[in-house]
Amino acid sequence: MKYLSSFKTKNLSGKICLLRADFNIENAELSGKNIHPRIAAILLAIEFLTKKGAKVVILSHRGRPAARINVDKTPIDTDKKISENLRNGLRKSALSLKPFAKILSKLLKKPVDFIDSVAKLEFTTSQVVKLRNKIKSAPCGNIFLLENLRFNPGEDKNDVKFTKKLASLGDFYVNEAFAFCHRPAASIIGIPKLLPSFAGFSLENEIKNLSKVIASPKKPFIVILGGVKVADKVGLIENFWDKADKFLIGGGIANTFLAARGEKVGNSVYEKEKIAFCKKLLKFSKIILPVDLMVKNGRILDIGVKTQKNYAEIIKKAKTIIWNGPMGYIEDKGLRKGSEAVLRAILKSKAFGVIGGGETTSLLQASSFKLQANVFVSTGGGAMLEFLAGKKLPGIEALNK
């Protein structure tokens, strides 16, 4: 695999880089105290490229525009008075990448030119040529942001024609979208077939740090699992079962384990289809479950104070830590104490830690906790889980060819 870091002595004056980012971020996550990790992930690459005279064209996506979405939490599909054109307009407005042009411009302290023509279904050859000419004639160091690629069906279909149109806009390609590397989209696996392609600084760090916990984790090695579904974590559990000393369980996943142990979970979310799987794991002492819980309206919504202290003591002794998924329903600020306790313990520890998952990293982004040098925050959710499960990610494999 070739890395952007190998360009340190190369002159890129006038060259056009297609930089794949991942701005699949909800509006609420953009208002945090810290820069969102997926935005921070591309800043170093952009600054590096523009200082070397390259022009940067940022490609990204946001949400699933093809699906019906709620606007201001109102189910627009049930309102027959709203026309299909208006629905499409609302959908595109909610998922547009336009706000990111302003955010990036402020962070980079230079203008970012937003272009929406790629979003059109009829992204024609003449439009491509016009856009290519605009980028070519722009001064060196200029930055462009294309509209949400998923507005065009060619992105998810990895359509050859759409891929060629995108690739024709640049001279080389850099992938900084680790969180989307498990999806075989046009901008992830298609473009690398047509242009010289490289892993960016952020993607390089993802690969190296995640590979580190797979290849040589120091013991005691602790895996902390939260979130809703056991099904999402099966691969990770199986891949680290023989390596990890303990698995600390929280969130909806804990509910399934508790149900498998024969305990009543009331109206709590759990997976009946994973009861048998959890029963097998409970035969081993390395599965650590909550000893007390925060319950509201018959639902388990967080780990309790005793569990927080118990988990913190285990974390304190660890030398390697993986954490994916919150300990409770963190959408409610009053139910973040369990997750905050785990985060605080990890940041206080001297262990090499990897934190990942959308909700987990959003907690860090919204909090006042300061990240330590020994803790790596992955930008990936599903991609991180698949990588740690030992699966080959299409986006990374595309860069190896």
C-alpha positions as CSV (number, residue, x, y, z in Angstrom):
1,M,0.0,0.0,0.0
2,K,1.2,3.5,-0.8
3,Y,0.9,6.3,1.8
4,L,0.5,10.0,1.5
5,S,3.3,10.3,4.0
6,S,5.7,9.2,1.2
7,F,5.1,12.5,-0.6
8,K,7.1,14.6,1.9
9,T,9.8,15.5,-0.7
10,K,7.5,15.7,-3.7
11,N,6.4,18.9,-5.5
12,L,2.6,18.7,-6.1
13,S,2.2,22.2,-7.7
14,G,-0.9,22.2,-9.9
15,K,-1.8,18.6,-9.2
16,I,-5.4,17.8,-8.3
17,C,-6.1,15.5,-5.4
18,L,-9.4,13.7,-4.9
19,L,-9.6,13.4,-1.1
20,R,-12.2,11.0,0.2
21,A,-13.5,12.1,3.6
22,D,-16.3,10.8,5.8
23,F,-18.8,13.5,6.8
24,N,-21.5,11.1,7.8
25,I,-22.1,13.3,10.9
26,E,-25.4,14.4,12.4
27,N,-26.0,18.1,13.1
28,A,-26.1,17.5,16.9
29,E,-22.6,16.1,16.7
30,L,-21.3,19.2,15.0
31,S,-22.1,21.4,18.0
32,G,-19.7,19.6,20.5
33,K,-16.9,21.2,22.4
34,N,-14.2,19.5,20.3
35,I,-13.7,19.1,16.5
36,H,-15.5,16.0,15.4
37,P,-12.9,13.2,14.8
38,R,-14.0,12.7,11.2
39,I,-13.5,16.3,10.4
40,A,-10.2,16.4,12.3
41,A,-9.1,13.3,10.3
42,I,-8.7,15.2,7.0
43,L,-7.2,18.6,8.2
44,L,-3.6,17.5,8.3
45,A,-3.9,16.0,4.8
46,I,-5.5,19.1,3.3
47,E,-2.9,21.4,4.9
48,F,-0.1,19.1,3.7
49,L,-1.4,18.9,0.1
50,T,-2.2,22.6,-0.3
51,K,1.2,23.7,1.1
52,K,2.8,21.6,-1.6
53,G,0.7,23.4,-4.2
54,A,-1.9,20.8,-4.9
55,K,-5.6,21.6,-5.3
56,V,-7.9,19.5,-3.2
57,V,-11.3,18.2,-4.2
58,I,-13.1,16.7,-1.2
59,L,-15.5,13.8,-1.8
60,S,-17.8,12.6,0.8
61,H,-21.4,11.4,1.7
62,R,-23.9,11.9,4.5
63,G,-26.7,9.7,5.6
64,R,-28.8,7.6,3.2
65,P,-30.6,10.0,0.9
66,A,-32.4,7.2,-0.9
67,A,-34.3,6.3,2.2
68,R,-37.2,8.1,3.6
69,I,-36.0,10.4,6.4
70,N,-37.7,12.5,9.1
71,V,-37.4,16.3,8.9
72,D,-37.6,17.9,12.4
73,K,-38.7,14.4,13.6
74,T,-41.9,14.6,11.4
75,P,-42.5,11.5,9.3
76,I,-42.8,13.2,5.9
77,D,-43.9,10.0,4.1
78,T,-47.2,10.0,5.9
79,D,-48.1,13.5,4.8
80,K,-49.8,13.1,1.5
81,K,-50.0,16.9,1.1
82,I,-46.2,17.1,0.6
83,S,-45.2,16.5,-3.0
84,E,-42.4,14.2,-4.0
85,N,-40.3,17.2,-5.2
86,L,-40.7,18.8,-1.8
87,R,-39.8,15.6,0.0
88,N,-36.7,15.4,-2.1
89,G,-35.9,19.0,-1.4
90,L,-36.2,18.5,2.4
91,R,-34.2,15.3,2.2
92,K,-31.4,16.9,0.4
93,S,-31.4,20.0,2.6
94,A,-31.1,17.8,5.7
95,L,-28.3,15.7,4.3
96,S,-26.4,18.4,2.3
97,L,-22.6,18.8,2.8
98,K,-22.9,22.5,2.3
99,P,-22.5,23.3,6.1
100,F,-19.1,21.5,6.0
101,A,-17.7,24.1,3.5
102,K,-18.2,26.8,6.2
103,I,-16.8,24.6,8.9
104,L,-13.7,23.6,6.9
105,S,-13.1,27.2,5.8
106,K,-13.1,28.3,9.4
107,L,-10.7,25.6,10.5
108,L,-8.4,25.9,7.6
109,K,-8.6,29.7,7.5
110,K,-9.1,29.7,3.7
111,P,-12.2,29.5,1.4
112,V,-13.7,26.2,0.5
113,D,-15.7,26.2,-2.8
114,F,-18.8,24.2,-2.5
115,I,-20.0,22.5,-5.7
116,D,-23.4,20.8,-6.0
117,S,-23.5,19.6,-9.7
118,V,-22.3,16.1,-8.8
119,A,-25.6,15.6,-6.8
120,K,-27.7,15.8,-10.0
121,L,-28.9,12.5,-11.5
122,E,-28.0,13.8,-14.9
123,F,-24.4,14.6,-13.9
124,T,-23.5,14.9,-17.6
125,T,-20.2,14.8,-19.5
126,S,-20.5,18.5,-20.3
127,Q,-21.0,19.3,-16.5
128,V,-17.9,17.2,-15.7
129,V,-15.8,19.0,-18.3
130,K,-17.0,22.3,-17.0
131,L,-16.2,21.4,-13.4
132,R,-12.8,19.9,-14.4
133,N,-11.9,23.2,-16.3
134,K,-13.0,25.2,-13.2
135,I,-10.7,23.2,-10.9
136,K,-7.8,23.2,-13.4
137,S,-8.0,27.0,-13.8
138,A,-8.1,27.6,-10.1
139,P,-5.0,28.8,-8.3
140,C,-2.7,26.2,-6.6
141,G,-3.8,25.4,-3.1
142,N,-7.5,25.9,-3.7
143,I,-10.0,23.6,-2.0
144,F,-13.3,22.3,-3.3
145,L,-16.1,20.3,-1.6
146,L,-18.5,18.3,-3.8
147,E,-22.1,17.8,-2.7
148,N,-23.1,14.5,-1.0
149,L,-22.1,11.7,-3.4
150,R,-25.0,9.6,-2.3
151,F,-27.4,12.0,-3.9
152,N,-26.3,10.3,-7.1
153,P,-27.3,6.6,-7.2
154,G,-24.0,5.9,-9.0
155,E,-22.1,6.2,-5.7
156,D,-23.6,3.2,-3.9
157,K,-23.9,1.2,-7.0
158,N,-20.3,1.7,-7.8
159,D,-21.4,2.6,-11.3
160,V,-18.6,2.6,-13.9
161,K,-19.7,5.7,-15.7
162,F,-20.2,7.7,-12.5
163,T,-16.8,6.5,-11.2
164,K,-15.1,7.6,-14.4
165,K,-16.6,11.0,-14.2
166,L,-15.4,11.5,-10.6
167,A,-11.9,10.1,-11.4
168,S,-11.6,12.5,-14.4
169,L,-11.7,15.5,-12.0
170,G,-8.3,14.6,-10.4
171,D,-4.8,13.4,-10.9
172,F,-4.5,11.2,-7.9
173,Y,-6.6,9.9,-5.0
174,V,-6.2,9.9,-1.3
175,N,-8.5,7.9,1.1
176,E,-9.1,9.4,4.5
177,A,-12.5,7.8,5.0
178,F,-11.7,4.8,7.2
179,A,-15.3,4.8,8.6
180,F,-16.6,4.1,5.1
181,C,-14.0,1.6,4.0
182,H,-16.3,-1.3,4.6
183,R,-18.6,-0.1,1.8
184,P,-17.9,-0.9,-1.9
185,A,-18.9,2.5,-3.2
186,A,-17.7,4.2,-6.3
187,S,-15.6,6.7,-4.4
188,I,-14.1,4.0,-2.2
189,I,-13.2,1.1,-4.5
190,G,-13.9,2.5,-8.0
191,I,-11.6,5.5,-8.2
192,P,-8.5,3.6,-7.0
193,K,-8.8,1.4,-10.2
194,L,-8.4,4.6,-12.3
195,L,-6.0,6.8,-10.5
196,P,-2.7,6.6,-8.5
197,S,-4.1,6.0,-5.0
198,F,-2.8,6.5,-1.5
199,A,-3.8,6.0,2.1
200,G,-3.9,9.4,3.9
201,F,-2.4,10.2,7.3
202,S,-5.5,9.4,9.2
203,L,-6.1,6.1,7.4
204,E,-2.5,5.1,7.9
205,N,-2.9,5.7,11.6
206,E,-6.1,3.7,11.7
207,I,-4.4,0.7,10.1
208,K,-1.3,0.9,12.3
209,N,-3.1,1.4,15.6
210,L,-5.8,-1.2,15.0
211,S,-3.3,-3.7,13.7
212,K,-1.3,-3.1,16.8
213,V,-4.0,-4.4,19.1
214,I,-4.6,-7.4,16.9
215,A,-1.0,-8.4,16.5
216,S,0.7,-7.7,19.9
217,P,-1.7,-6.6,22.7
218,K,0.1,-6.3,26.0
219,K,-1.6,-8.0,29.0
220,P,-3.8,-7.6,30.9
221,F,-5.8,-7.0,27.7
222,I,-9.4,-5.7,28.3
223,V,-12.2,-5.4,25.7
224,I,-15.1,-3.2,26.7
225,L,-18.3,-3.7,24.7
226,G,-21.4,-1.6,24.8
227,G,-24.1,-0.4,22.4
228,V,-27.3,-2.2,21.4
229,K,-26.5,-5.4,19.5
230,V,-24.5,-8.5,20.4
231,A,-24.8,-9.4,16.7
232,D,-22.6,-6.4,15.8
233,K,-19.8,-7.5,18.1
234,V,-19.7,-11.3,17.4
235,G,-16.8,-11.1,15.0
236,L,-14.7,-8.9,17.4
237,I,-15.5,-11.2,20.3
238,E,-14.5,-14.3,18.4
239,N,-11.3,-12.7,17.0
240,F,-10.1,-11.6,20.5
241,W,-11.5,-14.5,22.6
242,D,-8.2,-16.2,23.0
243,K,-6.2,-12.9,23.4
244,A,-8.3,-10.9,25.8
245,D,-8.3,-11.4,29.5
246,K,-11.6,-9.9,30.2
247,F,-14.7,-8.6,28.4
248,L,-16.5,-5.8,30.3
249,I,-20.1,-5.7,29.1
250,G,-22.6,-2.8,29.2
251,G,-25.4,-1.2,27.2
252,G,-28.1,-3.2,25.4
253,I,-25.5,-6.0,25.0
254,A,-25.5,-6.5,28.8
255,N,-29.3,-6.9,28.7
256,T,-28.9,-9.9,26.4
257,F,-26.3,-11.5,28.6
258,L,-28.4,-10.9,31.7
259,A,-31.4,-12.5,30.0
260,A,-29.2,-15.4,29.0
261,R,-28.3,-15.8,32.7
262,G,-32.0,-16.0,33.5
263,E,-32.4,-12.6,34.9
264,K,-35.5,-10.4,34.2
265,V,-34.8,-7.4,32.0
266,G,-38.3,-6.0,31.9
267,N,-38.9,-3.7,28.9
268,S,-35.2,-3.4,28.1
269,V,-33.8,-3.8,24.6
270,Y,-32.2,-7.3,24.1
271,E,-31.7,-9.9,21.4
272,K,-33.6,-13.1,21.9
273,E,-31.8,-14.7,18.9
274,K,-28.4,-14.2,20.7
275,I,-29.4,-15.8,24.0
276,A,-27.8,-19.1,23.1
277,F,-24.6,-17.5,21.9
278,C,-24.4,-15.5,25.2
279,K,-25.1,-18.6,27.3
280,K,-22.0,-20.3,25.8
281,L,-19.8,-17.3,26.6
282,L,-21.2,-17.1,30.2
283,K,-19.5,-20.4,31.0
284,F,-16.2,-18.6,31.0
285,S,-15.1,-16.2,33.7
286,K,-13.7,-13.6,31.3
287,I,-17.2,-12.3,30.6
288,I,-17.8,-9.5,33.3
289,L,-21.4,-8.3,33.7
290,P,-22.8,-5.3,35.6
291,V,-23.5,-5.9,39.3
292,D,-26.0,-3.0,39.5
293,L,-28.0,-1.0,37.0
294,M,-29.8,2.2,36.3
295,V,-33.4,1.4,35.6
296,K,-36.1,3.8,34.5
297,N,-39.7,2.9,33.5
298,G,-38.9,-0.8,33.5
299,R,-35.9,-0.4,31.2
300,I,-32.2,-0.8,31.9
301,L,-30.6,2.3,30.7
302,D,-27.1,2.5,32.2
303,I,-24.6,0.6,34.5
304,G,-24.8,1.4,38.2
305,V,-22.3,3.1,40.5
306,K,-20.8,-0.2,41.9
307,T,-20.3,-1.5,38.3
308,Q,-18.6,1.8,37.4
309,K,-16.1,1.4,40.2
310,N,-15.6,-2.3,39.4
311,Y,-14.9,-1.6,35.8
312,A,-12.6,1.3,36.6
313,E,-10.5,-0.9,38.9
314,I,-10.1,-3.5,36.1
315,I,-9.3,-0.8,33.5
316,K,-6.7,0.6,35.9
317,K,-4.7,-2.6,35.8
318,A,-4.9,-3.1,32.0
319,K,-2.1,-2.6,29.5
320,T,-4.2,-2.8,26.4
321,I,-7.8,-1.7,26.0
322,I,-10.4,-1.7,23.2
323,W,-13.7,0.1,23.8
324,N,-16.6,0.1,21.4
325,G,-20.1,1.1,22.3
326,P,-21.6,3.2,25.2
327,M,-22.6,1.7,28.6
328,G,-26.0,3.3,28.5
329,Y,-28.5,5.5,26.7
330,I,-26.2,8.4,26.3
331,E,-28.7,10.4,24.2
332,D,-30.0,11.4,27.6
333,K,-27.4,13.4,29.5
334,G,-28.6,12.0,32.8
335,L,-27.7,8.5,31.6
336,R,-24.1,9.1,30.5
337,K,-22.5,8.5,33.9
338,G,-21.6,4.9,33.2
339,S,-20.0,5.7,29.8
340,E,-18.2,8.8,31.3
341,A,-16.9,6.6,34.2
342,V,-15.4,4.2,31.7
343,L,-14.0,7.0,29.5
344,R,-12.5,8.7,32.6
345,A,-10.8,5.4,33.7
346,I,-9.3,4.8,30.2
347,L,-7.9,8.3,30.1
348,K,-6.4,7.9,33.5
349,S,-4.8,4.6,32.7
350,K,-1.4,4.0,31.3
351,A,-2.7,1.4,28.9
352,F,-2.6,1.6,25.1
353,G,-6.3,2.2,24.3
354,V,-8.4,2.2,21.2
355,I,-11.8,3.9,21.4
356,G,-14.3,3.6,18.5
357,G,-17.9,3.6,17.5
358,G,-20.1,6.6,16.6
359,E,-21.8,7.0,19.9
360,T,-18.6,6.4,21.9
361,T,-16.6,9.0,20.1
362,S,-19.4,11.5,20.1
363,L,-19.3,11.2,23.9
364,L,-15.6,12.2,23.9
365,Q,-16.3,15.0,21.4
366,A,-19.1,16.5,23.5
367,S,-17.2,16.2,26.8
368,S,-14.5,18.3,28.4
369,F,-12.2,15.2,28.8
370,K,-8.8,15.7,27.3
371,L,-7.5,12.9,25.1
372,Q,-4.2,11.3,26.2
373,A,-1.3,10.3,23.9
374,N,-1.7,6.6,24.8
375,V,-5.4,6.5,23.6
376,F,-6.2,6.3,19.9
377,V,-9.7,7.3,18.8
378,S,-10.9,5.5,15.7
379,T,-13.2,7.3,13.3
380,G,-14.8,4.0,12.4
381,G,-17.9,2.3,13.8
382,G,-18.8,-0.6,11.6
383,A,-15.5,-0.4,9.8
384,M,-13.6,-0.6,13.1
385,L,-15.6,-3.7,14.2
386,E,-15.0,-5.4,10.9
387,F,-11.3,-4.6,10.9
388,L,-10.9,-5.9,14.4
389,A,-13.0,-9.0,13.5
390,G,-10.2,-9.8,11.0
391,K,-12.3,-9.0,7.9
392,K,-10.8,-7.4,4.8
393,L,-12.3,-3.9,4.1
394,P,-13.0,-3.2,0.4
395,G,-11.6,0.4,0.7
396,I,-8.3,-0.8,2.1
397,E,-8.1,-3.7,-0.3
398,A,-8.6,-1.3,-3.2
399,L,-5.5,0.6,-2.2
400,N,-3.4,-2.6,-2.1
401,K,-4.0,-3.3,-5.8
